[in-house]
Amino acid sequence: MQIVRGALQRGERRSVSHPAVRTMRHLHFAFFILHVVFIGCARPRPVTPQPRPPQAVDPVQQLRTDIDAALNQPGHLHGTWGVVIESLARNDRLYERNPQTLLVPGSTMKLVTVAVASETATWEYTFETRLLTAGSIDDGVLKGDLVLVGGGDPSLLGRPVSDTIAPWVDALKARGITRVTGRVIGDDDAVEEPRPGFAWSWEDMGFAYGALPGALNFAENVVDVTVTPGNAEGLPATIEVPPHARGLEVVNRITTIAAGTPTNLWPEIRPGDVALTIYGTIGQGAAPAVVSAAAGNPTLWVARALRNALLEAGIDVEGEAADIDDLPVKPARDGLVLHEHRSPPLSEVAKPLLKESINLYAEAVLRLATGPEGPRTTDPALDAVRLRLQAWGIPPEGIQIVDGSGLSRRDVIAPETLVTVLRRFYDPSKQSPWMQALAVAGRDGTLERRMKGTPGEGNALAKSGSMSNIRTLAGYVWSADGEPLVYAVMANNFEGSAANVVATIDKVIVRLASFSRTPR
């Protein structure tokens, strides 16, 4: 034993042959083997996975995803979208795409026109039209002319008040006038001479929406021409104008074709033309069709309408209707005022202007940008609009405006600009003239048939715009939580159908109407 201890104490590694030591080593090895076998054969206890708490979806991010999906649909992938959507309550931007890109707005340009006019001329502004004599009245005879002096009223005998011409006729009867030896003269000198807007397409000129605005306007300067087919194929159709339009020159280029063939009619007033021309075909035996067309020279149109009304009422007018610009000598304007007509205030005129999108009204209202007493000409009015927009914080590069209606393709505006204007005029009560003038989705105006049966119906207020390959919508909508949102959605140069683009725009607005900030 001494030998073994000494060897171990010296750290030497050598075999030990003592029986007790060998027994201990065998036991330790056996226990080690059993431990390894036990560990290797034991089955692990199953671990039950703990469910992860559901991740809340960010409502704003989901909204953006949904709008992206709507805009990225086939049919308008190659066009240009401009979109800005903001919360009026929280002052945050919910979505944008090309917010500063200049796009053709179509009739959403009317929002700018009305907004500026309401601040420069006020919502209470009214247009004036006067009827006066240029001659003496003797024993029931006006020995001279009747002069109708216009002030640019676009609504005379049109919307919003479908008045008649009776008050003008009654004014003569009240003075005992039964005969006029002179003419009925339209005096349009107070307003810029009627002309198309800059870069208007000549193809628009014959249609009702292309009617020219002037100092004198009557029934929105639109004439309804009734077309009746001839008795046999190849014969010309017949046309008829209403009594107040007698004397209006209308050229008939309509041919009768085979029975059952669809009617195809359109009006034209080509550059340099004086007369209105109706082109097209109508099937033999077809029901009469009505073509609504621009009446041409508005000054002569109104003078002729008044003369016809006087004749219908039994007041003889010996002279013809005339435009003051065609006379070698202009009549004096200091005669007896027989009748003075005041239009409804701008707050009422703005309703058909925006809801029904009447271009003639917009061009007339544009000229109010110079103020209640300013010149009624387009160029100074456009300058005044630009200055007003800059005062509102809108940079010049955010808009290029050349008319008041948006009928020109030279008009371009950024979605950001439209939203800035809409923000400025938002009224939470919805009772302001501005809010009341916008079309209501599914209820009236150009939106009467849109978004029906959706959360957008009766909710979204907007101005629409449409031209070939152009569809726009700008206005307000209230979310599912009642949060007021402002938006401008513009599509230009899309490759698909206009109906497809309109459906996409409406889908976006309906999505806004159902938007909630509560996570789903």
Helices and strands as residue ranges (DSSP letters): H 2-9, H 19-41, H 59-71, E 80-87, E 93-97, G 106-108, H 109-120, E 128-138, E 141-149, H 166-174, E 179-180, E 184-187, G 202-204, G 208-210, G 219-221, E 222-228, E 238-240, G 243-245, E 250-257, E 264-268, E 276-283, E 289-294, H 298-312, E 316-317, E 321-323, G 324-326, E 337-342, H 346-355, H 359-366, G 367-370, H 378-391, G 396-398, E 399-400, E 412-413, H 415-425, H 433-437, E 439-440, G 445-447, E 461-467, E 470-478, E 484-492, H 498-513
